[in-house]
């Protein structure tokens, strides 16, 4: 079955202190999304869509896009590669960009920018996260069963395995019952404390969080029928929060609203692999060490660039 891997790579990486999406952190200089692409293609995915800023096109093509186009799918066909640009040209005519708005409108807007190049079930990921081999196999199998409308899927991870010792992180904190998502709350300031406890410290408070809580790491699976709901949600966002130059239209919030309204049923999958990623520059060495160990264990060949 055809399925697309959609990589959100237009973020600025402000907390990281540089463009982490193109930081060569693997032992052969591989960037994190090369691992996602490698794992997705061997799981059965047939297309890769890069969502980037327009000025990143030649960089991303040179780093991995051109090489991916020479890869082969499980049935021997060439992997299809597409590029979508997240910028202000895609906003509807009724909306005027406010003075001072420089950043894109978040992850929901990012995926909408790729609408014209996606006509198959697709998986959405962050460019700067490592999700694991098993996660791609699991979500591909679920995408094969996904109906065109009214259903979606996600791979969930345990909160304790996704926090950083180097600062706060944002996560979609989930409520899960019988393998189904019943609610999700985008929590923007989660902190790991020296005693191992984890709390939401937004607005100077402290709300304890269970370390075994399931969280979203923006590893979503959708059928292309989701785009109608996504457009409606994004347009509502622009009408209500569009004057806020820093407001973002986020996928977890969209999914949560659709679930609450009974418009979307979301299965929550689990992976045997461990997530890791780079929120802060101080996270880089730990990620590099993890990748080196995976290569040494034979999970990956000596280089992903042959």
Backbone torsions as a table, in degrees:
resi	resn	phi	psi	omega
1	UNK	NA	140.5	177.2
2	UNK	-74.8	139.5	176.4
3	UNK	-154.2	147.9	-176.2
4	UNK	-112.1	141.3	169.5
5	UNK	-98.2	118.8	-177.7
6	UNK	-108.5	117.4	-174.0
7	UNK	-107.8	117.5	177.2
8	UNK	-84.8	107.2	-174.0
9	UNK	-127.6	19.4	-177.2
10	UNK	-93.1	-4.6	-177.5
11	UNK	-64.1	153.9	-176.1
12	UNK	-85.2	-18.4	179.6
13	UNK	62.6	43.8	-171.9
14	UNK	-65.0	-39.2	-178.9
15	UNK	-72.1	-25.3	-179.4
16	UNK	-75.1	-24.7	179.8
17	UNK	84.5	28.1	-179.9
18	UNK	166.1	-177.6	-178.3
19	UNK	-88.1	87.8	-174.4
20	UNK	-66.9	-22.2	179.9
21	UNK	-61.3	-25.0	-176.5
22	UNK	-119.7	25.4	176.7
23	UNK	-86.5	117.8	-178.2
24	UNK	-74.1	91.0	-171.1
25	UNK	-101.3	-13.0	178.0
26	UNK	-75.5	166.2	-177.6
27	UNK	-63.5	-22.5	176.1
28	UNK	-106.1	20.4	-178.0
29	UNK	82.5	12.3	-179.6
30	UNK	-67.0	142.9	173.0
31	UNK	-91.5	160.3	-170.9
32	UNK	-59.7	-36.7	-176.7
33	UNK	-70.5	-15.5	173.6
34	UNK	-64.7	-34.7	177.0
35	UNK	-68.2	-41.9	177.8
36	UNK	-60.6	-44.1	-179.8
37	UNK	-64.7	-45.6	179.8
38	UNK	-58.4	-47.1	-178.3
39	UNK	-67.9	-38.9	-178.4
40	UNK	-67.2	-43.9	-178.0
41	UNK	-64.4	-42.6	-179.8
42	UNK	-72.9	-15.6	174.6
43	UNK	-82.1	-17.7	178.4
44	UNK	128.9	-5.8	-179.9
45	UNK	-66.3	145.6	-172.8
46	UNK	-117.5	-7.8	-178.1
47	UNK	-141.3	145.9	173.9
48	UNK	-124.2	126.7	178.9
49	UNK	-116.8	120.4	176.5
50	UNK	-96.5	123.2	172.4
51	UNK	-99.8	114.5	-171.7
52	UNK	-138.8	170.0	168.4
53	UNK	-76.4	147.8	-176.7
54	UNK	-54.3	-35.9	-176.8
55	UNK	-77.9	0.8	178.8
56	UNK	-96.4	-2.5	-170.0
57	UNK	-57.8	-55.7	-176.3
58	UNK	-64.4	-35.4	179.0
59	UNK	-62.8	-50.0	-177.1
60	UNK	-68.6	-38.1	176.3
61	UNK	-61.0	-43.1	-178.9
62	UNK	-70.2	-36.8	-178.0
63	UNK	-71.2	-43.3	-177.7
64	UNK	-154.6	-22.9	-174.4
65	UNK	-59.3	-48.6	-179.6
66	UNK	-63.6	-37.3	-179.9
67	UNK	-69.0	-38.6	179.1
68	UNK	-62.1	-37.0	-178.7
69	UNK	-64.4	-15.7	177.5
70	UNK	-95.5	-3.7	178.4
71	UNK	-75.9	161.3	-179.1
72	UNK	-116.5	142.3	176.0
73	UNK	-77.2	177.6	-178.1
74	UNK	-60.5	-28.8	-180.0
75	UNK	-96.4	10.7	173.9
76	UNK	92.0	-1.1	178.5
77	UNK	-80.5	161.1	176.3
78	UNK	-71.9	141.9	174.5
79	UNK	-70.6	128.9	178.0
80	UNK	-79.9	134.7	-179.6
81	UNK	-121.5	129.4	178.7
82	UNK	-131.4	155.6	178.2
83	UNK	-125.7	136.2	175.5
84	UNK	-128.0	142.4	-175.7
85	UNK	-107.2	126.7	175.2
86	UNK	-95.3	105.2	177.1
87	UNK	-150.1	-169.9	-174.2
88	UNK	-83.7	-2.1	-178.7
89	UNK	-72.8	-13.2	-175.1
90	UNK	-97.3	1.2	-179.3
91	UNK	-76.7	151.6	-177.2
92	UNK	-68.8	160.8	-175.9
93	UNK	-64.3	-26.8	-176.6
94	UNK	-73.2	-10.9	-172.6
95	UNK	-108.2	137.3	176.4
96	UNK	-111.5	127.1	179.7
97	UNK	-62.2	123.5	-179.3
98	UNK	-72.0	151.6	175.1
99	UNK	-58.7	135.6	178.3
100	UNK	95.0	-8.1	178.5
101	UNK	-81.7	117.9	-179.5
102	UNK	-118.1	-31.7	-177.2
103	UNK	-85.8	153.6	172.0
104	UNK	-62.3	179.9	-171.0
105	UNK	-97.6	20.0	174.8
106	UNK	97.0	-171.9	-167.3
107	UNK	-73.7	-33.6	176.5
108	UNK	-63.8	-45.2	176.8
109	UNK	-60.8	-39.5	-179.3
110	UNK	-57.9	-49.2	-177.6
111	UNK	-66.6	-38.1	176.7
112	UNK	-58.9	-33.3	-180.0
113	UNK	-64.6	-19.1	-179.5
114	UNK	-99.0	7.2	-173.9
115	UNK	-55.9	-39.5	-174.2
116	UNK	-70.6	-14.3	-177.5
117	UNK	-113.1	10.7	-179.0
118	UNK	-123.5	118.5	174.5
119	UNK	-133.2	18.5	179.5
120	UNK	-131.3	167.1	173.4
121	UNK	-55.1	146.5	-175.1
122	UNK	-145.1	155.2	177.0
123	UNK	-113.7	135.0	180.0
124	UNK	-109.1	132.3	178.3
125	UNK	-137.1	164.0	168.2
126	UNK	-82.9	146.1	179.7
127	UNK	-71.3	-24.8	-170.9
128	UNK	-106.0	24.9	178.3
129	UNK	-122.4	148.8	172.3
130	UNK	-108.1	122.5	-173.4
131	UNK	-105.9	-22.2	176.5
132	UNK	102.4	149.3	-176.5
133	UNK	-59.2	-49.1	-175.4
134	UNK	-62.7	-31.9	-178.3
135	UNK	-62.2	-39.4	-179.0
136	UNK	-72.2	-38.0	175.0
137	UNK	-61.8	-43.6	-176.6
138	UNK	-64.8	-47.0	-176.4
139	UNK	-73.4	-31.4	176.7
140	UNK	-62.5	-44.4	179.0
141	UNK	-61.9	-38.2	179.1
142	UNK	-70.2	-38.4	177.8
143	UNK	-61.6	-32.6	178.8
144	UNK	-64.5	-23.7	-178.4
145	UNK	-100.6	-3.6	-170.6
146	UNK	-75.0	128.3	174.6
147	UNK	-70.3	164.3	-174.6
148	UNK	-64.6	-36.0	-177.0
149	UNK	-135.8	153.3	172.1
150	UNK	84.3	3.3	-178.5
151	UNK	-145.1	151.9	177.0
152	UNK	-152.3	179.5	179.4
153	UNK	-148.1	165.2	176.8
154	UNK	-153.5	153.1	169.5
155	UNK	-98.5	122.9	179.8
156	UNK	-99.3	150.8	178.5
157	UNK	-128.4	155.2	178.6
158	UNK	-77.2	135.0	-177.4
159	UNK	-51.4	-43.4	-175.2
160	UNK	-61.7	-21.0	-179.7
161	UNK	-95.4	6.2	-175.5
162	UNK	-126.0	2.0	-179.0
163	UNK	-88.9	164.4	-178.9
164	UNK	-117.1	141.6	174.5
165	UNK	-75.0	-9.7	-169.9
166	UNK	-103.3	5.8	178.1
167	UNK	155.9	-179.5	-178.3
168	UNK	-76.1	157.3	178.0
169	UNK	-133.6	160.8	173.8
170	UNK	-108.1	137.0	-178.9
171	UNK	-143.0	151.3	171.5
172	UNK	-86.7	102.0	-177.5
173	UNK	-79.8	123.8	-168.6
174	UNK	-106.9	150.0	164.4
175	UNK	-108.4	126.9	-175.0
176	UNK	-128.0	131.6	175.8
177	UNK	-133.4	124.9	177.7
178	UNK	52.1	41.1	176.5
179	UNK	76.9	10.2	179.5
180	UNK	-120.2	143.0	176.0
181	UNK	-75.6	123.8	177.5
182	UNK	-109.0	-10.6	177.3
183	UNK	-176.9	154.8	178.6
184	UNK	-150.3	138.5	-178.8
185	UNK	-129.2	118.9	177.4
186	UNK	-70.9	114.0	-175.9
187	UNK	-111.7	114.8	-163.1
188	UNK	-92.7	-8.8	-175.4
189	UNK	-142.3	76.4	-179.2
190	UNK	-100.0	129.8	-175.5
191	UNK	-122.5	137.3	171.4
192	UNK	-92.7	126.7	-178.7
193	UNK	-99.0	159.4	-176.7
194	UNK	-56.8	-28.4	180.0
195	UNK	-83.0	4.1	178.9
196	UNK	91.7	-7.8	177.3
197	UNK	-74.7	156.5	-177.6
198	UNK	-130.8	135.9	-176.2
199	UNK	-147.2	154.0	170.1
200	UNK	-85.2	119.0	-174.9
201	UNK	-112.8	24.4	178.8
202	UNK	-62.3	145.3	175.9
203	UNK	58.8	29.0	175.7
204	UNK	78.1	1.5	179.4
205	UNK	-92.2	-172.2	175.9
206	UNK	-148.1	110.3	177.0
207	UNK	-114.7	114.5	-175.9
208	UNK	-64.9	143.7	178.1
209	UNK	-124.1	138.3	177.7
210	UNK	-68.2	123.7	-179.3
211	UNK	-57.9	-23.9	-179.2
212	UNK	-92.7	11.0	174.9
213	UNK	-63.2	139.0	175.3
214	UNK	-78.0	133.3	177.8
215	UNK	-127.0	155.1	174.0
216	UNK	-89.6	135.3	174.6
217	UNK	-113.2	32.0	-176.9
218	UNK	57.3	45.9	173.9
219	UNK	-115.6	82.5	-171.8
220	UNK	-107.9	150.9	173.1
221	UNK	-125.0	128.3	-176.9
222	UNK	-134.1	155.9	163.1
223	UNK	-90.0	156.3	-177.4
224	UNK	-61.9	-16.5	176.0
225	UNK	-63.0	-13.1	179.3
226	UNK	-68.7	-19.4	-171.9
227	UNK	-63.5	-32.1	176.5
228	UNK	-63.3	-45.2	177.7
229	UNK	-65.1	-39.3	-178.6
230	UNK	-64.6	-42.4	178.9
231	UNK	-64.6	-43.6	178.8
232	UNK	-60.1	-44.1	-178.8
233	UNK	-65.5	-42.6	-179.0
234	UNK	-65.4	-41.4	178.8
235	UNK	-64.9	-38.9	176.0
236	UNK	-63.4	-39.1	177.0
237	UNK	-59.8	-46.0	-179.4
238	UNK	-62.6	-35.9	-178.8
239	UNK	-71.8	-30.1	-174.2
240	UNK	-102.9	-32.9	-175.8
241	UNK	-125.1	5.8	-172.3
242	UNK	-67.2	-17.7	178.8
243	UNK	-80.6	-13.7	177.5
244	UNK	-81.1	113.4	-172.1
245	UNK	-69.2	-11.6	-179.9
246	UNK	-110.5	-5.0	-176.6
247	UNK	-65.5	142.8	178.8
248	UNK	-125.3	141.4	178.0
249	UNK	-95.9	103.5	-166.7
250	UNK	-103.7	142.1	-179.6
251	UNK	-57.6	-45.3	179.5
252	UNK	-58.8	-38.3	178.5
253	UNK	-66.7	-40.3	177.5
254	UNK	-62.4	-49.2	-179.6
255	UNK	-60.2	-43.5	-179.9
256	UNK	-59.5	-41.6	179.7
257	UNK	-67.0	-43.2	-180.0
258	UNK	-64.7	-38.1	176.6
259	UNK	-64.2	-45.6	-179.2
260	UNK	-62.2	-33.8	-179.9
261	UNK	-83.3	-3.7	-178.4
262	UNK	74.6	19.2	-177.1
263	UNK	-95.6	-8.7	-176.5
264	UNK	-148.8	131.5	172.5
265	UNK	-107.3	127.0	-172.9
266	UNK	-121.1	117.1	174.0
267	UNK	-80.2	141.7	-179.6
268	UNK	-108.7	115.1	-178.3
269	UNK	-97.3	158.7	177.7
270	UNK	-126.8	147.4	-178.1
271	UNK	-116.1	146.0	175.5
272	UNK	-75.9	-12.1	-176.9
273	UNK	-92.6	163.8	-179.4
274	UNK	-100.8	134.5	173.9
275	UNK	-77.2	146.6	163.5
276	UNK	-152.7	159.0	-176.9
277	UNK	-166.0	-179.6	-176.0
278	UNK	-120.0	101.4	172.4
279	UNK	-89.5	-42.0	-178.5
280	UNK	-118.7	155.1	-179.8
281	UNK	-60.6	-28.5	178.8
282	UNK	-67.9	-17.2	177.4
283	UNK	-76.7	-13.7	-168.9
284	UNK	-60.4	-44.7	-175.2
285	UNK	-64.9	-40.3	179.0
286	UNK	-62.8	-40.0	178.2
287	UNK	-65.8	-44.5	178.9
288	UNK	-59.5	-40.3	179.1
289	UNK	-65.4	-42.8	178.7
290	UNK	-60.9	-44.5	-179.4
291	UNK	-65.3	-42.1	178.6
292	UNK	-59.0	-42.1	179.4
293	UNK	-64.8	-37.6	178.5
294	UNK	-64.8	-40.1	175.8
295	UNK	-64.0	-43.9	-177.9
296	UNK	-64.1	-31.9	180.0
297	UNK	-81.5	-5.2	179.2
298	UNK	86.3	7.1	175.3
299	UNK	-63.1	-33.8	177.3
300	UNK	-128.0	153.1	175.1
301	UNK	-67.6	171.4	-178.4
302	UNK	-53.2	-35.1	175.7
303	UNK	-141.1	149.1	175.1
304	UNK	-91.2	5.5	-169.8
305	UNK	-110.2	16.6	176.7
306	UNK	-75.5	NA	NA
